[in-house]
Amino acid sequence: MTVLSSSKSQLNSIIALNAVSTLAQIGQFGLGTTLFPIALEAKGASPQVIGLVSAVFWLGMLLGLLIAGKLTRYFGYRNTVMLGLLGSALSFVLTPLINWLWWALPALVIGFGMGLRWIANETWLYRLAPTQARGRVVGIHETLIGLASIIGPLIIVAVGAAKPTAFWLGAAICGLAIAPLFAATQLPATDVASSQSVQRTSIWVFWLGLGGLVAGLGGWVEGSIIALLPVYTSDIGFENNTAWLLTIFGIGAMVCQFPVGWLSDHKGVLWTGKLCAMIGALAIMFALYFNQALLGLTVSIFLLGGITAGLLTLGMIWAAQHGTGAALTAKVRQVSIVYTSLSAAGPFVSGIVVNHSSSQSLFWQQLVVIFVLLTVLFKGKASD
């Protein structure tokens, strides 16, 4: 059975849940990760505070990932997604109404809501997808949610970050994402319950795996760049171009997904990962050398967006190649948790270093992380 020959209700459900992910990703991720740093920079917050708030967003998402399975068993897929979206929407509304010194709290809740939606909505979607067409469904889904990294910054370009308008739009978009949920066929969350023991083991796993490290180190760079780029651009006189640069970062993330997957199919995860890491190192060195040229910075940001998103894709491909059933679920969750954890650690550590040195250290730090990644990849084996 293919997508075209599946039942009408199944097709409607797949379309509806893709709509949920697309809208929710624009609000929770597209605005959640970019609006806070830009708005805080405009209010004069220190790099350390900006890094902390950005890290807390990822921490909230990690918490959501960890308890999404239990909530789904109790409340079902639809209600768990709704809980995450409503919490995120309310947080967007409240953020401009409170002192920016407390913005870590709404950032935490928005990230938490994204973690709930990520697990509940995508598990629901992939269970509904026809087995023989699941790869295509996943590919379409990843492309659609990639739009968030472009549309989120574009919203900020259009309405600005100094006024609360962008926050209210984030709330409205999260609210709109709830409506398509009621067009999808409900399923019992039995798959989550059946893998409960696997989930518990994965949460405390100490062996991160090649896929987790590849995705996680990519997340470290991604989270750091998104959070502290406003500080860097402000210091070099490009503060008016920050939202556009973040849009370019998102475009790179979206358009590079398919080429990375294609290369992985033909050359393998290790070969493709090494290529991504080397391109990332060159992009960072390019940014450091042409640090006063907007065009040079734009090219670097585009490439970094592509390779960081590509590293997460490679991590997920690695997980898919290392198990079936419950084992596959464990690997995917493992990669997700490592990615989210290091995406939180990146901006936190980078913010502290930048605060005690200079914004130029942002790219030097990421170059070190890329070299660590290259070491992991050159020491790794396809069977790891």
C-alpha positions in Angstrom: 0.0 0.0 0.0 1.3 3.5 -0.8 0.2 7.0 0.2 -1.9 7.3 -3.0 -3.8 4.0 -2.4 -4.3 4.4 1.3 -7.7 5.2 2.7 -9.1 8.7 2.6 -9.2 9.0 6.4 -5.6 7.9 6.6 -4.5 10.5 4.1 -6.6 13.2 5.8 -4.9 12.2 9.1 -1.4 12.4 7.6 -2.1 15.8 6.1 -3.6 17.1 9.4 -0.8 16.0 11.6 1.8 17.4 9.1 -0.1 20.7 9.4 0.1 20.5 13.2 3.8 19.9 13.1 4.4 22.7 10.5 2.4 25.4 12.4 3.7 24.3 15.8 7.3 24.2 14.7 7.0 27.8 13.3 5.8 29.0 16.7 7.6 26.9 19.2 10.9 26.5 17.4 11.0 29.1 14.6 10.1 31.9 17.0 11.0 30.2 20.3 14.7 29.9 19.4 15.2 33.2 17.6 12.9 35.7 19.1 14.2 35.5 22.7 17.9 36.2 21.8 17.0 39.1 19.5 14.6 40.7 21.9 17.0 40.3 24.8 19.8 41.8 22.8 17.5 44.8 22.0 16.9 45.2 25.8 20.6 45.2 26.6 20.9 41.8 28.2 24.3 40.4 28.6 25.6 37.5 26.5 25.5 35.3 29.6 21.8 36.0 30.2 21.0 35.4 26.5 22.9 32.1 26.5 21.1 31.1 29.7 17.6 31.8 28.4 18.4 29.9 25.2 19.8 27.0 27.1 16.7 26.9 29.3 14.5 26.6 26.2 16.4 23.4 25.2 16.3 22.1 28.8 12.5 22.5 28.8 12.4 20.5 25.5 14.5 17.8 27.1 12.1 17.6 30.1 9.2 17.4 27.6 10.9 14.5 25.7 11.5 12.6 29.0 7.9 12.7 30.2 6.0 12.7 26.9 5.7 8.9 26.9 4.1 8.8 30.3 1.7 11.7 29.5 0.7 10.1 26.3 -0.2 6.9 28.0 -2.4 8.8 30.4 -4.0 11.4 28.1 -3.5 10.1 24.5 -1.7 11.6 21.6 -4.2 14.4 20.9 -4.5 15.7 24.5 -0.7 15.6 25.0 -0.1 17.6 21.9 -2.8 20.1 22.9 -1.2 20.4 26.4 2.1 21.3 24.8 0.7 23.8 22.4 -1.5 25.5 25.0 1.4 25.9 27.4 3.6 27.4 24.7 0.8 29.8 23.5 0.2 31.0 27.0 3.9 31.5 27.6 4.3 33.6 24.4 1.4 35.8 25.6 2.9 36.3 29.0 6.5 36.9 28.0 6.3 40.6 27.0 4.2 41.3 30.1 6.9 40.3 32.5 10.4 41.7 33.2 12.9 40.3 30.8 15.0 39.1 33.8 12.4 36.4 34.2 12.1 35.3 30.5 13.9 32.0 31.3 10.5 30.8 32.7 8.4 31.2 29.6 11.3 29.9 27.5 11.3 26.8 29.6 7.6 26.2 29.1 7.7 26.8 25.4 10.6 24.3 25.1 8.7 21.8 27.3 5.6 22.2 25.1 7.7 21.5 22.0 9.1 18.3 23.6 5.6 17.0 24.3 4.4 17.8 20.8 7.5 16.3 19.1 7.1 12.9 20.7 3.3 12.7 20.7 2.5 14.1 17.3 5.3 12.4 15.4 4.7 9.0 17.0 1.0 9.4 16.0 1.9 10.5 12.5 4.4 7.7 11.8 2.0 5.0 13.1 -0.6 6.2 10.6 1.8 6.3 7.7 1.6 3.2 5.3 4.7 1.0 5.9 5.9 1.1 2.3 5.5 4.9 2.1 6.8 5.7 5.6 10.1 7.1 4.3 8.4 9.5 2.0 6.0 10.6 4.7 9.0 11.3 7.0 10.8 13.1 4.3 7.9 15.4 3.6 7.4 16.0 7.3 11.1 17.0 7.8 10.9 19.4 4.9 7.8 21.0 6.2 9.1 21.6 9.7 12.3 22.9 8.1 10.2 25.9 7.0 10.0 27.1 10.6 13.7 28.1 10.6 13.0 30.4 7.7 9.5 31.7 8.6 10.3 32.4 12.3 13.1 34.9 11.6 11.1 36.4 8.7 8.3 37.2 11.1 10.8 39.0 13.2 12.1 40.9 10.2 8.5 41.9 9.4 7.3 43.0 12.8 10.5 43.5 14.8 11.4 42.3 18.2 11.2 45.5 20.2 7.4 45.3 20.5 5.3 42.3 21.7 3.7 41.7 18.3 6.0 38.8 17.4 5.3 37.1 20.8 1.6 37.4 20.2 2.0 35.9 16.7 3.9 33.0 18.3 0.9 32.4 20.6 -1.6 32.7 17.7 0.4 30.2 15.5 0.5 27.7 18.4 -3.2 28.1 18.9 -3.9 27.5 15.1 -1.9 24.3 15.3 -4.5 22.8 17.6 -7.3 22.8 15.0 -5.9 20.2 12.6 -5.6 17.7 15.5 -9.4 17.1 15.3 -9.1 16.0 11.7 -6.8 13.1 12.5 -7.9 9.6 13.4 -7.2 8.8 17.1 -5.1 5.8 18.0 -4.5 4.2 21.4 -1.0 5.0 22.7 -0.2 1.3 23.1 3.2 1.6 21.3 4.4 3.9 24.0 3.3 1.7 26.8 4.9 -1.4 25.2 8.3 0.3 25.1 8.1 1.7 28.6 11.0 -0.3 29.9 13.1 0.6 26.9 12.3 4.3 27.5 13.4 4.1 31.1 16.7 2.5 30.1 17.3 5.1 27.4 16.9 8.0 29.8 19.8 6.9 31.9 22.0 5.5 29.2 25.7 6.4 29.5 26.8 5.1 26.1 25.8 7.9 23.8 26.4 6.1 20.5 27.9 7.5 17.3 24.5 8.8 16.2 23.9 10.6 19.5 27.3 12.2 19.4 27.1 13.3 15.8 23.6 14.9 16.3 24.5 16.3 19.8 27.7 18.1 18.7 25.8 19.5 15.7 23.1 20.6 18.2 25.8 22.3 20.4 26.9 24.4 17.4 23.4 25.1 16.2 22.1 26.2 19.6 25.2 28.4 20.2 25.0 30.2 16.8 21.2 30.8 17.1 21.5 32.2 20.6 24.6 34.3 20.4 24.6 35.5 16.8 22.7 38.7 17.8 25.6 39.5 20.2 28.2 38.9 17.5 26.4 40.9 14.8 25.8 43.8 17.2 29.5 44.0 18.0 30.6 44.1 14.4 27.9 46.6 13.3 25.5 44.2 11.6 22.7 44.2 14.2 20.1 45.2 11.6 20.9 42.1 9.6 20.6 39.6 12.5 17.1 38.3 11.6 18.0 38.0 8.0 21.1 36.0 8.8 19.0 33.7 11.0 16.7 33.3 8.1 19.7 32.3 5.9 20.7 29.8 8.6 17.2 28.3 8.4 17.3 28.2 4.6 20.6 26.3 4.8 19.1 23.8 7.2 16.1 23.1 5.0 17.7 22.8 1.6 20.6 20.6 2.8 18.5 17.9 4.3 17.9 15.9 1.1 21.5 16.1 -0.2 22.8 14.9 3.2 20.3 12.0 3.2 21.2 11.1 -0.4 24.9 11.1 0.3 24.3 8.9 3.4 22.5 6.4 1.3 25.3 6.2 -1.2 28.4 6.9 0.9 27.4 6.0 4.5 26.9 7.9 7.7 30.6 8.2 8.6 31.7 9.4 5.2 28.9 12.0 5.0 29.5 13.1 8.6 33.1 13.7 7.9 32.2 15.8 4.8 29.7 17.8 6.9 32.2 18.4 9.6 35.0 19.5 7.2 32.6 21.9 5.5 31.5 23.2 8.9 35.2 23.9 9.9 35.8 25.7 6.6 32.6 27.8 7.1 33.7 28.9 10.6 37.2 29.8 9.4 35.7 31.7 6.5 33.5 33.7 9.0 36.5 34.4 11.2 38.6 35.6 8.2 35.9 37.7 6.6 34.4 38.9 9.9 33.7 42.4 8.6 32.1 41.3 5.3 28.4 40.7 5.4 28.5 38.5 2.3 31.2 36.3 3.8 29.2 35.9 7.0 26.1 35.1 5.1 27.8 32.3 3.2 29.2 30.9 6.4 25.8 31.1 8.2 24.1 29.3 5.3 26.7 26.5 5.4 26.5 26.2 9.2 22.7 25.9 9.0 23.0 23.1 6.5 25.6 21.1 8.3 24.1 21.3 11.8 20.7 20.2 10.5 22.4 17.6 8.4 24.2 16.2 11.5 20.9 15.6 13.3 19.6 13.9 10.1 22.7 11.7 10.1 22.1 10.8 13.8 18.5 9.7 13.0 19.7 7.7 10.0 22.2 6.0 12.2 19.5 5.2 14.7 17.3 3.7 12.0 20.1 1.5 10.9 20.7 0.0 14.3 17.5 -1.8 15.3 13.9 -2.6 14.7 10.8 -2.3 16.9 11.6 -1.4 20.5 15.4 -1.2 19.8 14.8 1.3 17.0 12.5 3.3 19.4 15.3 3.3 22.0 17.9 4.5 19.5 15.8 7.3 18.1 15.0 8.5 21.7 18.6 8.2 22.6 19.7 10.5 19.7 16.9 12.9 20.5 17.9 13.2 24.1 21.6 13.6 23.4 20.9 16.2 20.7 18.6 18.2 23.0 20.9 18.0 26.0 24.0 19.3 24.0 21.8 21.9 22.3 21.1 23.3 25.8 24.7 23.1 26.9 26.0 24.9 23.9 24.5 28.3 24.3 24.9 28.2 28.1 28.7 27.5 27.8 29.1 29.8 24.8 27.3 32.6 26.6 29.6 32.4 29.6 32.7 32.4 27.5 31.6 35.3 25.3 30.6 37.2 28.4 34.1 36.9 29.8 36.0 37.4 26.6 34.5 38.8 23.4 31.9 37.9 20.8 34.7 36.8 18.4 35.1 33.7 20.7 31.7 32.4 19.6 33.1 31.1 16.3 36.4 29.9 17.8 34.4 27.8 20.3 32.4 26.2 17.6 35.6 25.4 15.7 36.8 23.5 18.7 33.5 21.6 18.8 33.8 20.7 15.1 37.3 19.4 15.6 36.0 17.2 18.5 33.3 16.0 16.0 35.9 15.2 13.4 37.9 13.2 16.0 34.8 11.2 16.9 34.0 10.5 13.3 37.6 9.4 12.3 37.7 7.1 15.3 34.2 5.8 14.7 33.1 2.7 12.9 29.9 2.1 10.9 28.9 -0.6 13.4 29.3 1.7 16.5 
